Amino acid sequence: MKQWGVRWIVMGWMLLSVAAWAGEVVENSGENVPLLETVVVTAGRVEEKKTDVATNITVVTEEQIKESSAHDLGDVLAQQGFMIREYINSLGTTKIRGFSTDTYGEELNGYVLILIDGRRSGTGDLTKINVDNIERVEIIHGPGSVQYGASAAGGVVNVITKKGSGKPTLFAEGTLGSWGYHKTGAGASGQFKALDFSLSASTESQDDYDTAQGDTYHNTGFDAKDRVSMNAGWTFMTNQRVGLTYTDYQGDGIGNPGYLSQNDLDDYGNHDLHSVDAVYDGQTDDGAFLWKLRYFDGKEEYETYDPEFYGDTPSYFRETDQRGAQAQLTGKWTHVDVTAGFDWLNYEITNTYSTGENTYDSPAAFLLVKAKLLDEKLILSLGGRHDWYSIESDQNRRIDETNWSTSLGVVYKITPAWRVRANYAEAFKMPTPDQLFMYNDYGPIWGIWTGNPDLAPETSQTYEIGMEFSRRSFSAGVTYFYTDFTDKIAYTYDAADNLTRYKNVEGATIAGIEGTLDFDIGALFDWTYELAPYATFTQLMKYWNEEADEDLQYTPEWTTSCGLRLANRDIGFVSRLNITHTSKQDITDYEGTGETTLGSYTVADLTISKTLFAFEKHGDVSIKADIRNLFDEDYATIQGYPMPGRSFYLGLKYTY
C-alpha cells in the first residue's frame, strides 16, 4: 500500500513504453492499417464506436467464449481477470473495482449490475446466465447508474444474445468430463427471408469432485442444470424489427456441502431464472432517428433444503417477480447525438421471513448527449438520470425516494491510433425492502434483527483517466480510477437491547489502475497462423474501509489474467492457455479456523479445439479438449470451500 505511487508510475511507464515500441514496429512493418472498429451498445444505450466512449470497456466476443473452457458467465469473467467468488456449482459473484454482485444473487443488494440485452437480468448470480447463445459480453468498468439506475457502482456486465443471420445452421454437441460431468446441447441460427432466429438448449450434470489435495468433497455435484436461450425477430419495412427473446435456467439438486471441514452430506438447493422480452427496434431510412420499445417479464427463485431438519420443506426460499419497460429515442445530427428515454422497473419479492410481498417500483427518465468536434477527434459526453423509487413492505409500510445521477466524459484522439479519455460518474444503491422494514426475533442467542426506514441511499462518485493505443495487430491501454463511496448501509449491534439494526455508516475510498495488452505476432509478420499473447490486470492501490479504519475485506490488491492464443484457421485448429492470479485478501473467519486471510492463487486453463472432418455439403465435426486447473492448484475463492483439482473435459460438436 505504501508503494502505490511508485507502482503506478512504473507500471504506467512500462505499459505505454511497450505500446510506443509496438506502434513503431507496426507502422514500420508494412501497410499502416488500423484495427477494425469495435462497436458497443452498453455505455450509450445505442451502437457507437468503442473509441468514442470515455469509460473503460471490455468486450468478450462469441469467438473468445467458444474457444475458452467457460461453462457459465462467471468462468467468462474470471478468464478476463475479474475476481470471482464461487460456492462451487451453486452461486457465483464477481467484483469490479472493489464492488461486487450480491453473495446470494439478489440483484437489488449488489453493486455490479448484470444485464441481458441491455435490461436488468433479475439476478446477481453468474452461474444462472447462459453463454451458449450469446454474441458478446460488454463490461463497463465503473458506474452505470446514469444509463441503468441503481446497483451499478462498480460496473455493468451486459450479456448480448445472438441474432441469427445468413444461411441457417444447426449444431449438436456432447461433452464428458471429470467427476462424472456430462453435457448435451443443440441449437440453430440463421435467417429465412424476414425472419431471423438463434436458439440453444442444453442440459448438464456432475457428481462430487476431489480437491487438489485428493480429498473427496461430498455433496458438491448437481442433478441437472437446464438452459434455454432464444432470440427471434421479424424485420419489415427494411429498418423495423419486432423481436422476442426468451431465457430459462433451471438448476435442480445442487449440492450445498458447507465447509469441507464440516462437510454436510444432504443439504441442497434448487435455483431458477427465466424471462421473456418483447422488443421493437426501428429507425428512419436515413438513420437520423432510432427508437426502441421493450417490455419484459421474469422470475428468479432460490430455494435451499435441509432434509435432516425440514424434510421436503425449504429451509429458506426467495422468489422475485420482475417486470419492466424501456422506451428511448435517439436523434443523430452532424455533430451531436442525443438519446432520451424512460425506464420502468417493478419487483415483487417474497422470502422465508416475509408474510407477504415486498414491492419495489421505480420509473426513471434519462438523457444522454454526445458531441463530436474537431473532425470527430474530440468527443464530449454528458448524461443525466432521475429515478423515482417506491418501496413498500408486506406490512404496508412505504418509503418514497428520488435520486439524480450525472456523468461527464471526454475523449481526445491524438492520432488514429492514440486516444486519451477522462470520465466522471455518479452511482447509487437504494436500500432493499429488508434493510428498511425487516423484523425478525431469533431468540435470546441471536436477538432481534430489524430494518431502518430512515436509511439513505448509498452513493459514489468515480473519476477516471485513461490512454489507449490500437494499431493493426496491437492494442494496449491503461486506466486510473478513484471512487469515493459514502453512506454505506451496514448493521450494528446494541448489546443492551440484544438488537441488530441497519444504519448508514462511513463508506470507503477505492483507487487503482487497470491495464490491457494484446498483440497478434502472426498478423504482424503475415504468418498463416495466429500467435497472440495477451494480458489484463487490476491493481487496487487503495481500498480503505473508513468505518472500520482498515482495508476492505474480500478485496484482493491484484487480479490478473494473461495467456497465449495459437490458431490456424486453414486447418481448423485453435488453442488457448489462460492463467489467472488473485492475490491474498482479508476475510472474516466464519469457519472458526483462526485464519483471517484467504491466500493468493494462480489457476491455468488449457483449451484445444480442432476440426476433424469437413464435409462440403454435410457440415463438419470438431473436437474440443479442456484441462481446467492445469497445474492442480490447491485453492479456494471462499474460505473453507476448496475448488476442484485438475479436471479434464472432452467434447464433440457437429455443425451443419
C-alpha positions as CSV (number, residue, x, y, z in Angstrom):
1,M,0.0,0.0,0.0
2,K,2.8,2.4,0.8
3,Q,4.4,2.0,-2.6
4,W,1.3,2.6,-4.7
5,G,2.6,5.9,-6.2
6,V,5.8,4.3,-7.4
7,R,4.0,1.2,-8.7
8,W,1.6,3.4,-10.6
9,I,4.4,5.4,-12.3
10,V,6.4,2.2,-13.1
11,M,3.5,0.2,-14.5
12,G,2.1,3.0,-16.5
13,W,5.5,3.8,-17.9
14,M,6.2,0.2,-18.8
15,L,2.8,-0.3,-20.5
16,L,2.9,2.8,-22.5
17,S,6.6,2.3,-23.5
18,V,5.7,-1.1,-24.8
19,A,2.8,0.4,-26.7
20,A,5.0,3.1,-28.2
21,W,7.6,0.5,-29.3
22,A,5.0,-1.8,-30.7
23,G,3.3,1.1,-32.5
24,E,6.6,2.0,-34.2
25,V,7.2,-1.7,-35.1
26,V,3.7,-2.0,-36.6
27,E,4.0,1.3,-38.5
28,N,7.3,0.2,-40.0
29,S,6.2,-3.3,-40.8
30,G,4.3,-2.5,-44.0
31,E,0.8,-1.2,-44.6
32,N,-0.4,1.0,-41.8
33,V,-3.8,-0.5,-41.1
34,P,-5.8,0.4,-38.0
35,L,-7.7,-2.3,-36.2
36,L,-11.3,-2.8,-37.3
37,E,-13.5,-0.5,-35.2
38,T,-15.3,-2.3,-32.3
39,V,-18.9,-1.3,-31.8
40,V,-20.5,-1.3,-28.4
41,V,-24.0,-0.5,-27.1
42,T,-23.8,-0.6,-23.3
43,A,-22.3,2.8,-22.4
44,G,-24.6,4.9,-24.6
45,R,-27.6,2.5,-25.0
46,V,-27.1,2.8,-28.8
47,E,-24.5,1.5,-31.1
48,E,-21.3,3.6,-31.1
49,K,-17.6,3.1,-31.7
50,K,-15.7,1.9,-28.6
51,T,-13.1,4.6,-29.3
52,D,-15.8,7.2,-28.8
53,V,-16.6,6.0,-25.2
54,A,-15.0,7.8,-22.2
55,T,-15.1,4.8,-19.8
56,N,-13.0,1.7,-19.8
57,I,-14.9,-1.1,-21.5
58,T,-14.0,-4.8,-22.0
59,V,-15.6,-6.7,-24.9
60,V,-15.6,-10.5,-24.9
61,T,-16.6,-11.9,-28.3
62,E,-18.5,-15.0,-29.2
63,E,-15.3,-16.5,-30.7
64,Q,-13.4,-15.9,-27.4
65,I,-16.1,-17.6,-25.4
66,K,-16.3,-20.7,-27.7
67,E,-12.6,-21.1,-27.6
68,S,-12.5,-20.9,-23.8
69,S,-13.3,-23.5,-21.1
70,A,-16.2,-21.4,-19.8
71,H,-19.3,-23.1,-18.5
72,D,-21.2,-20.0,-17.4
73,L,-20.8,-16.2,-17.1
74,G,-18.6,-16.5,-14.0
75,D,-16.0,-18.5,-16.0
76,V,-16.1,-15.9,-18.8
77,L,-15.4,-13.1,-16.4
78,A,-12.7,-15.0,-14.5
79,Q,-10.7,-15.6,-17.7
80,Q,-10.9,-11.8,-18.3
81,G,-9.2,-11.1,-15.0
82,F,-12.2,-10.2,-12.9
83,M,-12.3,-11.6,-9.3
84,I,-14.9,-14.4,-8.9
85,R,-16.2,-15.8,-5.6
86,E,-18.0,-19.1,-6.1
87,Y,-19.8,-21.6,-3.9
88,I,-18.9,-24.3,-6.4
89,N,-21.7,-25.1,-8.8
90,S,-24.2,-23.1,-6.7
91,L,-23.6,-19.3,-6.5
92,G,-21.2,-17.1,-8.3
93,T,-20.4,-13.4,-7.8
94,T,-17.9,-11.0,-9.5
95,K,-16.1,-7.9,-8.2
96,I,-15.2,-4.9,-10.3
97,R,-13.2,-2.1,-8.9
98,G,-13.8,-3.3,-5.4
99,F,-17.6,-3.6,-5.8
100,S,-19.5,-6.9,-6.0
101,T,-22.7,-8.5,-7.0
102,D,-24.7,-9.9,-4.1
103,T,-23.3,-13.1,-2.5
104,Y,-26.7,-14.8,-2.7
105,G,-27.6,-13.4,-6.1
106,E,-30.1,-10.8,-5.0
107,E,-29.9,-8.1,-7.7
108,L,-31.1,-5.2,-5.7
109,N,-28.5,-5.8,-3.0
110,G,-25.5,-5.8,-5.3
111,Y,-23.1,-3.1,-6.6
112,V,-22.4,-4.6,-10.1
113,L,-25.3,-4.9,-12.4
114,I,-25.9,-7.9,-14.7
115,L,-27.9,-7.1,-17.9
116,I,-29.4,-9.3,-20.7
117,D,-29.6,-7.3,-23.9
118,G,-29.5,-4.0,-22.1
119,R,-32.1,-4.7,-19.4
120,R,-31.7,-5.9,-15.9
121,S,-31.4,-9.7,-15.7
122,G,-33.1,-10.1,-12.3
123,T,-30.1,-11.8,-10.7
124,G,-26.6,-11.3,-9.5
125,D,-25.8,-15.0,-9.7
126,L,-23.4,-15.6,-12.6
127,T,-24.0,-19.3,-12.6
128,K,-27.5,-18.7,-13.9
129,I,-26.5,-16.8,-17.0
130,N,-26.3,-18.9,-20.2
131,V,-23.3,-18.4,-22.5
132,D,-24.3,-20.9,-25.3
133,N,-26.2,-18.4,-27.4
134,I,-24.6,-15.0,-27.0
135,E,-23.0,-12.7,-29.5
136,R,-20.7,-10.9,-27.0
137,V,-20.3,-9.7,-23.4
138,E,-19.7,-6.0,-22.7
139,I,-18.3,-4.9,-19.3
140,I,-18.3,-1.3,-18.2
141,H,-15.6,-0.7,-15.6
142,G,-17.1,1.8,-13.2
143,P,-20.5,3.3,-12.6
144,G,-23.5,2.7,-14.9
145,S,-26.3,4.4,-12.9
146,V,-26.9,7.1,-15.4
147,Q,-27.7,4.5,-18.0
148,Y,-29.3,1.8,-15.9
149,G,-30.2,3.1,-12.4
150,A,-29.4,1.6,-9.0
151,S,-26.9,-1.1,-8.0
152,A,-24.2,-0.3,-10.6
153,A,-21.5,1.5,-8.6
154,G,-18.7,-1.0,-9.6
155,G,-19.7,-1.7,-13.1
156,V,-22.2,-3.2,-15.6
157,V,-22.0,-6.6,-17.3
158,N,-24.2,-6.8,-20.5
159,V,-24.8,-10.2,-22.0
160,I,-25.9,-9.7,-25.6
161,T,-27.8,-12.6,-27.1
162,K,-27.1,-13.7,-30.6
163,K,-29.3,-12.6,-33.6
164,G,-29.4,-15.0,-36.5
165,S,-28.2,-14.0,-39.9
166,G,-27.3,-15.7,-43.2
167,K,-27.9,-19.2,-44.2
168,P,-29.5,-21.3,-41.3
169,T,-27.1,-23.6,-39.4
170,L,-27.7,-26.4,-36.9
171,F,-25.5,-27.9,-34.3
172,A,-25.5,-30.7,-31.8
173,E,-22.8,-31.3,-29.2
174,G,-21.9,-33.6,-26.3
175,T,-19.2,-33.3,-23.5
176,L,-17.9,-35.7,-21.0
177,G,-15.5,-34.8,-18.1
178,S,-14.1,-35.4,-14.7
179,W,-16.3,-36.0,-11.7
180,G,-18.9,-37.7,-13.9
181,Y,-19.6,-34.5,-15.8
182,H,-21.7,-34.7,-18.9
183,K,-23.4,-32.1,-21.1
184,T,-25.6,-32.4,-24.2
185,G,-26.8,-29.4,-26.3
186,A,-28.3,-28.4,-29.6
187,G,-29.2,-25.2,-31.4
188,A,-29.9,-23.4,-34.6
189,S,-29.2,-20.0,-36.0
190,G,-29.8,-18.1,-39.2
191,Q,-32.2,-16.1,-41.3
192,F,-35.1,-17.1,-43.6
193,K,-36.4,-14.2,-45.6
194,A,-37.6,-11.6,-43.0
195,L,-37.3,-14.0,-40.0
196,D,-34.1,-14.2,-38.0
197,F,-33.6,-16.7,-35.2
198,S,-31.0,-18.0,-32.9
199,L,-31.6,-20.6,-30.2
200,S,-29.8,-23.1,-28.0
201,A,-30.8,-25.7,-25.3
202,S,-28.5,-27.7,-23.1
203,T,-28.6,-30.0,-20.0
204,E,-25.6,-30.9,-17.8
205,S,-25.0,-32.8,-14.6
206,Q,-22.0,-33.6,-12.3
207,D,-21.0,-35.8,-9.4
208,D,-19.0,-34.8,-6.3
209,Y,-15.4,-33.7,-7.0
210,D,-12.0,-34.2,-5.5
211,T,-9.9,-31.2,-4.4
212,A,-6.2,-30.8,-5.4
213,Q,-5.3,-32.4,-2.1
214,G,-7.1,-35.5,-3.1
215,D,-10.0,-35.1,-0.7
216,T,-13.4,-36.0,-1.9
217,Y,-15.6,-33.0,-1.3
218,H,-19.0,-34.7,-0.8
219,N,-22.3,-33.1,-1.9
220,T,-20.6,-30.8,-4.5
221,G,-22.4,-32.2,-7.5
222,F,-25.7,-31.3,-9.1
223,D,-28.5,-33.4,-10.6
224,A,-29.2,-31.1,-13.5
225,K,-28.7,-27.6,-14.9
226,D,-31.0,-27.0,-17.9
227,R,-30.6,-23.9,-20.0
228,V,-32.6,-22.5,-22.9
229,S,-32.0,-19.3,-24.9
230,M,-33.9,-17.9,-27.9
231,N,-33.8,-14.7,-29.8
232,A,-36.1,-14.4,-32.8
233,G,-37.3,-11.4,-34.8
234,W,-39.2,-10.2,-37.9
235,T,-37.9,-7.4,-40.0
236,F,-40.3,-5.3,-42.0
237,M,-40.1,-2.1,-44.0
238,T,-36.3,-2.6,-44.1
239,N,-35.5,-0.8,-40.8
240,Q,-38.2,-2.1,-38.4
241,R,-37.8,-5.2,-36.3
242,V,-40.1,-6.8,-33.7
243,G,-38.4,-9.5,-31.6
244,L,-39.0,-12.0,-28.9
245,T,-36.2,-13.1,-26.5
246,Y,-36.6,-16.0,-24.0
247,T,-34.1,-17.2,-21.5
248,D,-34.5,-20.0,-19.0
249,Y,-32.3,-21.6,-16.4
250,Q,-33.3,-24.5,-14.0
251,G,-30.8,-25.9,-11.5
252,D,-32.1,-28.9,-9.6
253,G,-30.4,-30.9,-6.8
254,I,-27.5,-28.5,-6.5
255,G,-25.4,-29.7,-3.5
256,N,-24.9,-27.4,-0.6
257,P,-21.9,-29.0,1.1
258,G,-20.9,-26.4,3.7
259,Y,-17.2,-26.1,4.7
260,L,-15.1,-29.1,3.8
261,S,-14.1,-29.3,7.4
262,Q,-17.8,-29.6,8.4
263,N,-19.0,-31.4,5.2
264,D,-22.8,-31.6,5.0
265,L,-23.9,-34.6,3.1
266,D,-27.6,-33.9,2.2
267,D,-28.3,-30.2,2.0
268,Y,-29.1,-28.9,-1.5
269,G,-30.8,-26.2,-3.5
270,N,-33.0,-25.5,-6.5
271,H,-32.4,-22.3,-8.5
272,D,-34.5,-21.0,-11.3
273,L,-34.4,-17.9,-13.6
274,H,-36.5,-17.3,-16.6
275,S,-37.6,-14.2,-18.6
276,V,-39.3,-13.2,-21.8
277,D,-38.8,-9.9,-23.7
278,A,-40.9,-8.3,-26.5
279,V,-38.8,-5.7,-28.4
280,Y,-39.5,-3.2,-31.2
281,D,-36.5,-1.5,-32.8
282,G,-36.8,0.9,-35.7
283,Q,-35.2,3.8,-37.5
284,T,-35.8,6.2,-40.3
285,D,-34.4,5.4,-43.8
286,D,-31.6,8.0,-43.4
287,G,-30.7,6.7,-39.9
288,A,-31.3,10.2,-38.4
289,F,-33.7,8.9,-35.8
290,L,-33.7,5.5,-34.0
291,W,-36.1,4.1,-31.4
292,K,-36.6,1.1,-29.1
293,L,-39.5,-0.1,-27.1
294,R,-39.3,-3.1,-24.8
295,Y,-41.4,-4.9,-22.2
296,F,-40.0,-7.8,-20.2
297,D,-41.3,-10.2,-17.5
298,G,-39.3,-12.7,-15.5
299,K,-38.9,-14.6,-12.2
300,E,-36.0,-15.7,-10.1
301,E,-36.4,-18.5,-7.5
302,Y,-33.8,-19.5,-4.9
303,E,-34.6,-22.4,-2.5
304,T,-32.4,-24.3,0.0
305,Y,-33.3,-27.6,1.6
306,D,-32.0,-29.3,4.8
307,P,-33.7,-32.7,4.8
308,E,-32.5,-33.6,8.3
309,F,-34.4,-30.8,10.0
310,Y,-37.0,-29.7,7.4
311,G,-37.8,-32.7,5.2
312,D,-39.1,-31.6,1.8
313,T,-39.9,-28.1,3.0
314,P,-37.4,-25.4,2.0
315,S,-35.3,-24.2,4.9
316,Y,-35.1,-20.9,3.0
317,F,-36.7,-19.5,-0.1
318,R,-36.7,-16.3,-2.1
319,E,-38.9,-15.5,-5.0
320,T,-38.6,-12.4,-7.1
321,D,-41.1,-11.5,-9.8
322,Q,-39.6,-8.8,-12.1
323,R,-41.3,-6.8,-14.9
324,G,-40.3,-3.6,-16.6
325,A,-40.4,-1.5,-19.7
326,Q,-38.0,0.7,-21.7
327,A,-38.6,3.4,-24.3
328,Q,-36.0,5.5,-25.9
329,L,-35.5,7.8,-28.9
330,T,-32.1,8.7,-30.4
331,G,-31.5,11.7,-32.8
332,K,-28.3,11.9,-34.8
333,W,-27.2,15.2,-36.3
334,T,-23.9,16.2,-37.9
335,H,-22.0,16.8,-34.6
336,V,-24.4,15.8,-31.9
337,D,-26.2,12.6,-30.9
338,V,-29.0,12.8,-28.3
339,T,-30.7,9.8,-26.6
340,A,-33.7,10.4,-24.3
341,G,-35.8,7.7,-22.7
342,F,-37.9,6.3,-19.9
343,D,-37.4,3.1,-17.9
344,W,-39.8,1.4,-15.6
345,L,-39.0,-1.4,-13.2
346,N,-41.1,-3.4,-10.7
347,Y,-40.1,-6.1,-8.3
348,E,-42.4,-8.2,-6.1
349,I,-40.3,-10.1,-3.5
350,T,-41.3,-12.8,-1.0
351,N,-39.0,-14.9,1.2
352,T,-39.0,-17.1,4.3
353,Y,-39.2,-14.2,6.7
354,S,-41.9,-12.1,5.0
355,T,-45.7,-12.5,5.5
356,G,-46.4,-11.2,2.0
357,E,-44.9,-9.3,-0.9
358,N,-42.3,-6.6,-0.6
359,T,-42.6,-4.4,-3.7
360,Y,-40.1,-2.2,-5.3
361,D,-41.4,0.2,-8.1
362,S,-39.1,2.5,-10.0
363,P,-39.8,4.8,-13.0
364,A,-36.9,6.8,-14.4
365,A,-36.1,9.3,-17.1
366,F,-32.7,9.8,-18.7
367,L,-30.8,12.0,-21.2
368,L,-27.5,11.1,-22.9
369,V,-25.8,13.6,-25.2
370,K,-22.6,13.1,-27.2
371,A,-20.9,15.9,-29.2
372,K,-18.3,15.2,-31.9
373,L,-16.0,18.1,-32.6
374,L,-12.7,18.9,-34.4
375,D,-13.4,16.4,-37.2
376,E,-14.5,13.9,-34.6
377,K,-11.2,14.0,-32.8
378,L,-12.8,15.5,-29.7
379,I,-15.8,13.6,-28.2
380,L,-17.8,15.2,-25.3
381,S,-20.4,13.2,-23.4
382,L,-23.0,14.3,-20.8
383,G,-25.6,12.1,-19.1
384,G,-28.3,12.7,-16.5
385,R,-30.9,10.4,-15.0
386,H,-33.7,10.9,-12.4
387,D,-35.0,7.8,-10.6
388,W,-38.2,7.7,-8.5
389,Y,-38.5,4.8,-6.0
390,S,-41.4,3.5,-4.1
391,I,-40.6,0.6,-1.7
392,E,-43.4,-1.0,0.2
393,S,-43.2,-3.8,2.8
394,D,-45.5,-6.7,3.4
395,Q,-46.8,-4.8,6.4
396,N,-47.9,-1.9,4.2
397,R,-45.1,0.4,5.3
398,R,-43.9,2.6,2.4
399,I,-40.9,4.7,1.5
400,D,-40.7,7.1,-1.5
401,E,-37.3,8.4,-2.6
402,T,-35.7,10.0,-5.7
403,N,-32.2,10.2,-7.0
404,W,-30.3,12.2,-9.6
405,S,-27.2,10.8,-11.3
406,T,-24.8,12.6,-13.6
407,S,-21.9,11.7,-15.8
408,L,-19.4,13.7,-17.8
409,G,-16.8,12.4,-20.2
410,V,-14.2,13.5,-22.8
411,V,-12.2,11.6,-25.4
412,Y,-9.4,13.1,-27.5
413,K,-8.0,11.2,-30.4
414,I,-4.4,12.4,-30.7
415,T,-3.9,10.2,-33.8
416,P,-6.0,7.5,-35.4
417,A,-4.1,5.1,-33.1
418,W,-3.7,7.1,-29.8
419,R,-6.5,8.4,-27.7
420,V,-6.8,9.8,-24.2
421,R,-10.1,9.9,-22.2
422,A,-11.5,11.1,-18.8
423,N,-14.8,10.4,-17.1
424,Y,-16.7,11.4,-14.0
425,A,-19.8,9.4,-13.0
426,E,-22.1,9.1,-10.0
427,A,-23.9,5.9,-8.8
428,F,-26.2,4.9,-6.1
429,K,-27.9,1.9,-4.4
430,M,-31.3,2.2,-2.8
431,P,-31.9,0.3,0.5
432,T,-33.6,-3.1,0.0
433,P,-37.0,-3.8,1.5
434,D,-35.4,-6.0,4.1
435,Q,-32.9,-3.3,5.1
436,L,-35.8,-0.8,5.5
437,F,-38.6,-2.9,7.0
438,M,-37.4,-6.4,8.2
439,Y,-38.2,-7.5,11.8
440,N,-37.0,-11.0,12.9
441,D,-36.8,-12.3,16.5
442,Y,-34.2,-15.1,16.6
443,G,-34.5,-15.7,20.4
444,P,-32.0,-15.0,23.2
445,I,-28.9,-16.1,21.3
446,W,-29.2,-14.0,18.1
447,G,-31.6,-11.5,19.4
448,I,-33.8,-9.2,17.2
449,W,-32.8,-8.0,13.7
450,T,-34.6,-5.0,12.4
451,G,-34.6,-2.7,9.4
452,N,-34.4,1.1,9.5
453,P,-36.9,3.2,7.5
454,D,-34.7,6.3,7.8
455,L,-31.9,4.8,5.7
456,A,-30.4,7.0,3.0
457,P,-29.3,5.6,-0.4
458,E,-25.6,4.6,-0.7
459,T,-23.8,6.8,-3.2
460,S,-20.5,7.0,-5.0
461,Q,-18.5,9.4,-7.2
462,T,-15.9,8.0,-9.6
463,Y,-13.2,9.7,-11.5
464,E,-11.1,8.0,-14.2
465,I,-8.5,8.9,-16.8
466,G,-7.1,6.6,-19.4
467,M,-4.9,6.3,-22.5
468,E,-5.1,3.6,-25.3
469,F,-3.2,2.7,-28.4
470,S,-4.6,0.5,-31.1
471,R,-3.0,-0.2,-34.4
472,R,-3.3,-3.2,-36.7
473,S,-2.3,-6.3,-34.6
474,F,-1.5,-4.5,-31.4
475,S,-3.6,-2.8,-28.7
476,A,-2.8,-1.5,-25.2
477,G,-4.5,0.6,-22.6
478,V,-4.1,1.9,-19.1
479,T,-6.7,3.5,-16.8
480,Y,-6.5,5.1,-13.4
481,F,-9.7,5.4,-11.3
482,Y,-10.7,6.9,-7.9
483,T,-14.0,6.3,-6.1
484,D,-15.4,7.9,-3.1
485,F,-18.2,5.7,-1.6
486,T,-20.5,7.2,1.1
487,D,-23.4,6.3,3.3
488,K,-22.7,2.6,3.3
489,I,-25.5,0.5,4.7
490,A,-24.3,-1.9,7.4
491,Y,-25.8,-3.5,10.5
492,T,-24.8,-2.5,14.0
493,Y,-25.3,-4.4,17.3
494,D,-26.7,-2.9,20.5
495,A,-25.7,-5.3,23.3
496,A,-28.0,-3.7,25.9
497,D,-31.2,-4.5,23.9
498,N,-29.7,-7.5,22.0
499,L,-30.7,-5.7,18.9
500,T,-29.1,-5.7,15.4
501,R,-30.2,-2.8,13.2
502,Y,-29.2,-1.4,9.8
503,K,-27.9,2.1,9.6
504,N,-25.8,4.4,7.3
505,V,-22.1,4.4,8.2
506,E,-19.0,5.9,6.7
507,G,-18.1,4.4,3.3
508,A,-14.9,3.6,1.6
509,T,-12.2,5.0,-0.7
510,I,-11.1,2.9,-3.6
511,A,-8.4,3.7,-6.2
512,G,-6.5,1.7,-8.6
513,I,-5.1,1.1,-12.1
514,E,-6.3,-1.2,-14.9
515,G,-4.3,-2.3,-17.9
516,T,-4.6,-4.4,-21.0
517,L,-2.2,-5.7,-23.7
518,D,-3.0,-7.7,-26.9
519,F,-0.5,-8.5,-29.6
520,D,-1.0,-10.8,-32.6
521,I,2.6,-11.6,-33.6
522,G,1.3,-13.8,-36.5
523,A,-0.6,-10.9,-38.1
524,L,2.4,-8.6,-37.7
525,F,4.6,-10.9,-39.7
526,D,1.9,-12.1,-42.1
527,W,2.1,-15.7,-40.9
528,T,-0.6,-18.2,-41.8
529,Y,-1.4,-18.7,-38.2
530,E,-2.1,-16.5,-35.2
531,L,0.2,-16.3,-32.2
532,A,-1.3,-13.8,-29.8
533,P,-0.2,-13.2,-26.2
534,Y,-2.5,-11.1,-24.1
535,A,-2.7,-9.7,-20.5
536,T,-5.1,-7.7,-18.4
537,F,-4.8,-6.6,-14.7
538,T,-6.3,-4.6,-12.0
539,Q,-4.3,-3.3,-9.0
540,L,-6.1,-1.6,-6.2
541,M,-3.7,0.9,-4.7
542,K,-6.2,2.0,-2.0
543,Y,-9.3,0.1,-0.8
544,W,-9.9,1.6,2.6
545,N,-12.9,0.9,4.8
546,E,-13.4,4.3,6.6
547,E,-15.8,2.9,9.2
548,A,-13.6,0.1,10.3
549,D,-10.4,2.0,9.6
550,E,-8.8,-0.9,7.8
551,D,-8.6,-2.4,4.3
552,L,-11.8,-3.7,2.8
553,Q,-12.4,-7.4,3.3
554,Y,-12.8,-9.8,0.5
555,T,-10.9,-7.4,-1.8
556,P,-7.6,-8.5,-3.4
557,E,-5.0,-6.0,-4.2
558,W,-4.2,-7.7,-7.5
559,T,-6.3,-9.6,-10.1
560,T,-4.6,-10.5,-13.4
561,S,-5.2,-12.7,-16.5
562,C,-2.7,-13.5,-19.2
563,G,-2.3,-16.1,-21.8
564,L,-1.4,-17.2,-25.3
565,R,-3.7,-18.0,-28.3
566,L,-2.4,-20.1,-31.1
567,A,-4.7,-20.7,-34.1
568,N,-4.6,-21.8,-37.7
569,R,-7.9,-21.3,-39.4
570,D,-6.8,-23.2,-42.6
571,I,-6.8,-26.4,-40.7
572,G,-9.5,-25.5,-38.1
573,F,-7.1,-25.5,-35.1
574,V,-7.3,-23.2,-32.1
575,S,-5.6,-23.5,-28.7
576,R,-5.6,-21.1,-25.7
577,L,-3.7,-21.1,-22.5
578,N,-5.2,-18.8,-19.9
579,I,-3.6,-18.0,-16.5
580,T,-5.4,-16.0,-13.8
581,H,-4.0,-14.8,-10.5
582,T,-5.8,-13.4,-7.5
583,S,-3.8,-12.0,-4.6
584,K,-4.5,-12.6,-0.9
585,Q,-7.4,-10.9,0.8
586,D,-8.5,-10.1,4.3
587,I,-11.6,-12.1,5.4
588,T,-13.8,-12.8,8.5
589,D,-13.2,-16.2,9.9
590,Y,-16.7,-17.7,9.8
591,E,-15.3,-21.2,9.6
592,G,-13.6,-20.9,13.0
593,T,-10.1,-21.9,11.9
594,G,-8.4,-18.7,13.2
595,E,-7.4,-17.7,9.7
596,T,-8.3,-14.1,8.7
597,T,-6.5,-14.1,5.3
598,L,-7.5,-16.0,2.2
599,G,-4.4,-17.0,0.4
600,S,-3.5,-16.0,-3.2
601,Y,-3.9,-18.4,-6.0
602,T,-2.9,-18.9,-9.6
603,V,-5.0,-21.0,-11.9
604,A,-4.2,-22.1,-15.5
605,D,-6.7,-23.5,-18.1
606,L,-5.8,-25.0,-21.4
607,T,-8.3,-25.5,-24.3
608,I,-7.6,-27.1,-27.7
609,S,-10.1,-27.5,-30.5
610,K,-9.7,-29.0,-34.0
611,T,-12.0,-29.6,-36.9
612,L,-11.9,-33.4,-37.5
613,F,-14.0,-33.7,-40.6
614,A,-15.3,-31.0,-43.0
615,F,-17.9,-32.2,-45.5
616,E,-18.6,-30.0,-48.5
617,K,-22.3,-30.4,-48.3
618,H,-22.9,-32.0,-44.9
619,G,-21.3,-29.8,-42.3
620,D,-18.3,-30.5,-40.1
621,V,-17.3,-32.3,-37.0
622,S,-15.0,-30.8,-34.4
623,I,-13.4,-31.9,-31.1
624,K,-12.6,-29.8,-28.1
625,A,-10.4,-30.7,-25.1
626,D,-10.3,-28.7,-21.9
627,I,-8.0,-29.0,-18.9
628,R,-9.1,-26.8,-16.1
629,N,-6.8,-26.1,-13.2
630,L,-3.9,-27.4,-15.3
631,F,-1.3,-27.3,-12.6
632,D,-3.6,-28.8,-9.9
633,E,-3.6,-25.6,-7.7
634,D,-5.0,-26.1,-4.2
635,Y,-7.1,-23.0,-3.8
636,A,-10.4,-21.6,-2.6
637,T,-12.3,-18.5,-3.7
638,I,-14.3,-18.6,-0.4
639,Q,-12.8,-19.8,2.9
640,G,-13.4,-23.5,3.5
641,Y,-14.8,-24.2,0.0
642,P,-11.8,-25.6,-1.9
643,M,-12.2,-25.7,-5.7
644,P,-11.8,-28.9,-7.8
645,G,-8.4,-30.3,-8.6
646,R,-7.2,-30.8,-12.2
647,S,-10.2,-31.5,-14.4
648,F,-10.5,-32.9,-17.9
649,Y,-13.3,-32.4,-20.5
650,L,-13.7,-33.8,-24.0
651,G,-16.4,-32.7,-26.4
652,L,-17.6,-33.4,-29.9
653,K,-19.7,-31.0,-32.0
654,Y,-21.5,-31.4,-35.3
655,T,-22.4,-28.3,-37.2
656,Y,-24.5,-28.2,-40.4
